[in-house]
Amino acid sequence: MDDLAVSLADTLRAAREARDLSVNALAARSNVSRAMIAKIERGEAQPTAVLLGRLAAALGMTLSSLIARAEANTSRLRRAADQPVWTDPETGYRRRAVSPDAGGPLELVEVELPAGAVVSYPAELYTYKHQQIWVLSGRLRLREGDVEHDLGPGDCLQMGPPEPSSFVNPTTESCRYLVIISKRPG
């Protein structure tokens, strides 16, 4: 297990404890089994993007902020070589935290979705977030509830109200896109 994975396990446990949640309570909120949460927190299991997304949402965080906390970066400058990259062990989905500080009002995340990959997230992940998706290369099929969007290079989609969403690469080529995240006005 690499340093980021170990730090991610510690960060997840600290975030759960800071919210005074038991493993059982987090399991109920996230729809992730108690056993899996315990394995992740002990560093015995490498979580998938879907699991981390569910856990982050249940903790009231974005996946980006969870990863950024694991990196513990507080600088206003994040050089390309220092941007943490996390790869989903199940799908090969790669997520690069571009923004220097996840505590700011805006987060930039570059994603590479391998050919044929599908990554789905629950509606809760989008509850307090405003997101736009800007396709850099390849094709992306984004499903928001019952609505499906086919996006190509240069296309930018503003996500709608919170819905279960799936990011699908229906092609034989990799797809790269930028996710721009800000807090929704309260």
C-alpha positions as CSV (number, residue, x, y, z in Angstrom):
1,M,0.0,0.0,0.0
2,D,1.4,3.4,-1.0
3,D,1.7,6.5,1.2
4,L,-1.4,8.1,-0.2
5,A,-3.5,5.0,0.5
6,V,-2.3,4.9,4.1
7,S,-2.9,8.6,4.6
8,L,-6.4,8.2,3.0
9,A,-7.2,5.5,5.5
10,D,-6.1,7.7,8.4
11,T,-8.0,10.7,6.9
12,L,-11.2,8.8,6.5
13,R,-11.1,7.6,10.1
14,A,-10.3,11.1,11.4
15,A,-13.1,12.6,9.4
16,R,-15.6,10.0,10.7
17,E,-14.4,10.6,14.3
18,A,-14.5,14.4,14.0
19,R,-18.2,14.1,13.1
20,D,-18.7,11.8,16.1
21,L,-19.9,8.9,13.8
22,S,-19.5,5.3,14.6
23,V,-18.5,2.9,11.9
24,N,-22.1,1.6,12.0
25,A,-23.5,5.1,11.6
26,L,-21.2,5.8,8.6
27,A,-22.2,2.5,7.1
28,A,-25.9,3.4,7.3
29,R,-25.3,6.9,5.8
30,S,-23.1,5.7,3.0
31,N,-24.6,2.3,2.1
32,V,-21.1,0.9,2.5
33,S,-20.7,-2.2,4.7
34,R,-19.4,-1.8,8.2
35,A,-16.8,-4.5,7.4
36,M,-15.5,-2.6,4.3
37,I,-15.2,0.7,6.2
38,A,-13.2,-1.0,8.9
39,K,-10.9,-2.7,6.3
40,I,-10.4,0.7,4.6
41,E,-9.6,2.5,7.8
42,R,-7.1,-0.2,8.8
43,G,-5.5,0.0,5.4
44,E,-6.4,-3.6,4.5
45,A,-8.5,-2.7,1.5
46,Q,-8.0,-0.2,-1.4
47,P,-11.4,1.5,-1.9
48,T,-12.9,2.1,-5.3
49,A,-13.9,5.5,-6.6
50,V,-17.6,4.6,-5.9
51,L,-16.9,3.6,-2.3
52,L,-14.8,6.7,-1.6
53,G,-17.5,8.8,-3.3
54,R,-20.2,7.3,-1.0
55,L,-18.1,7.7,2.1
56,A,-17.1,11.3,1.3
57,A,-20.7,12.2,0.6
58,A,-21.9,10.7,3.9
59,L,-19.2,12.8,5.6
60,G,-20.4,15.9,3.9
61,M,-17.2,16.2,1.8
62,T,-16.2,16.0,-1.8
63,L,-14.0,13.2,-3.0
64,S,-11.4,15.8,-3.9
65,S,-11.4,17.3,-0.4
66,L,-11.0,13.9,1.2
67,I,-8.0,13.1,-1.1
68,A,-6.6,16.6,-0.5
69,R,-6.8,16.2,3.3
70,A,-4.9,12.9,2.9
71,E,-2.2,14.9,1.0
72,A,-2.2,17.6,3.7
73,N,-1.3,20.3,1.2
74,T,-1.9,23.9,2.3
75,S,0.2,25.7,-0.3
76,R,-1.4,28.1,-2.8
77,L,0.7,26.6,-5.5
78,R,0.5,22.9,-6.5
79,R,3.0,22.1,-9.2
80,A,1.9,19.4,-11.7
81,A,4.5,17.0,-10.3
82,D,3.0,17.4,-6.8
83,Q,-0.7,17.0,-7.8
84,P,-1.9,13.8,-6.1
85,V,-3.2,11.1,-8.4
86,W,-5.5,8.4,-7.2
87,T,-6.4,5.4,-9.3
88,D,-9.5,3.3,-8.8
89,P,-8.3,-0.3,-8.4
90,E,-11.6,-1.6,-10.0
91,T,-12.0,0.5,-13.1
92,G,-8.6,2.2,-13.7
93,Y,-10.3,5.6,-13.3
94,R,-7.6,8.2,-12.5
95,R,-8.3,11.3,-10.6
96,R,-5.8,14.2,-10.3
97,A,-6.4,16.9,-7.7
98,V,-5.3,19.9,-9.6
99,S,-6.3,22.6,-7.1
100,P,-3.7,23.8,-4.6
101,D,-6.0,23.9,-1.6
102,A,-9.3,22.0,-1.2
103,G,-10.3,24.5,1.4
104,G,-10.9,27.2,-1.2
105,P,-14.2,28.0,-2.8
106,L,-13.4,26.1,-6.0
107,E,-11.8,22.7,-6.8
108,L,-10.4,21.5,-10.1
109,V,-10.1,17.8,-10.7
110,E,-8.8,16.1,-13.9
111,V,-10.2,12.7,-14.6
112,E,-9.1,10.0,-17.0
113,L,-11.8,7.4,-17.6
114,P,-10.5,4.3,-19.4
115,A,-12.2,2.9,-22.5
116,G,-15.4,1.0,-21.5
117,A,-15.3,2.2,-17.9
118,V,-18.4,3.1,-15.9
119,V,-18.2,5.0,-12.5
120,S,-21.5,5.7,-10.7
121,Y,-22.2,8.0,-7.7
122,P,-25.2,8.5,-5.5
123,A,-27.2,11.7,-5.5
124,E,-25.9,12.6,-2.0
125,L,-22.5,13.3,-3.5
126,Y,-23.9,16.3,-5.3
127,T,-26.2,17.7,-2.6
128,Y,-24.1,20.7,-1.6
129,K,-22.0,21.0,-4.7
130,H,-22.2,22.8,-8.0
131,Q,-20.3,21.0,-10.7
132,Q,-19.4,21.5,-14.3
133,I,-17.8,18.8,-16.5
134,W,-15.5,20.0,-19.4
135,V,-14.4,17.2,-21.7
136,L,-10.8,17.6,-22.8
137,S,-10.4,14.6,-25.0
138,G,-12.4,11.5,-26.0
139,R,-16.1,10.9,-25.5
140,L,-18.1,10.9,-22.2
141,R,-21.7,9.7,-21.7
142,L,-23.0,11.2,-18.5
143,R,-26.2,10.0,-17.0
144,E,-28.0,12.2,-14.4
145,G,-31.0,10.2,-13.2
146,D,-33.0,9.5,-16.4
147,V,-31.2,12.2,-18.5
148,E,-28.3,11.2,-20.7
149,H,-25.7,13.6,-22.1
150,D,-23.2,12.6,-24.8
151,L,-20.2,14.9,-24.6
152,G,-17.2,15.4,-26.9
153,P,-14.0,17.4,-26.7
154,G,-14.7,21.0,-25.7
155,D,-18.3,20.3,-24.5
156,C,-19.1,21.6,-21.0
157,L,-22.0,20.4,-18.9
158,Q,-23.4,22.1,-15.8
159,M,-24.7,19.3,-13.6
160,G,-28.4,19.7,-12.6
161,P,-30.1,19.0,-9.3
162,P,-28.7,16.1,-7.2
163,E,-29.4,12.8,-9.0
164,P,-27.6,9.5,-9.1
165,S,-25.0,9.9,-11.8
166,S,-22.9,7.6,-14.0
167,F,-19.8,8.6,-16.0
168,V,-19.5,6.2,-18.9
169,N,-16.8,5.9,-21.5
170,P,-18.6,4.1,-24.3
171,T,-15.6,4.1,-26.7
172,T,-12.3,2.2,-27.1
173,E,-10.3,5.3,-26.4
174,S,-9.5,7.0,-23.0
175,C,-11.6,10.0,-22.1
176,R,-10.1,13.0,-20.1
177,Y,-12.3,15.6,-18.5
178,L,-12.1,18.4,-16.0
179,V,-14.5,18.6,-13.0
180,I,-15.0,22.1,-11.6
181,I,-16.6,22.0,-8.2
182,S,-17.9,24.8,-6.0
183,K,-20.3,24.9,-3.1
184,R,-23.9,25.4,-4.0
185,P,-25.4,28.7,-2.7
186,G,-27.2,28.0,0.6
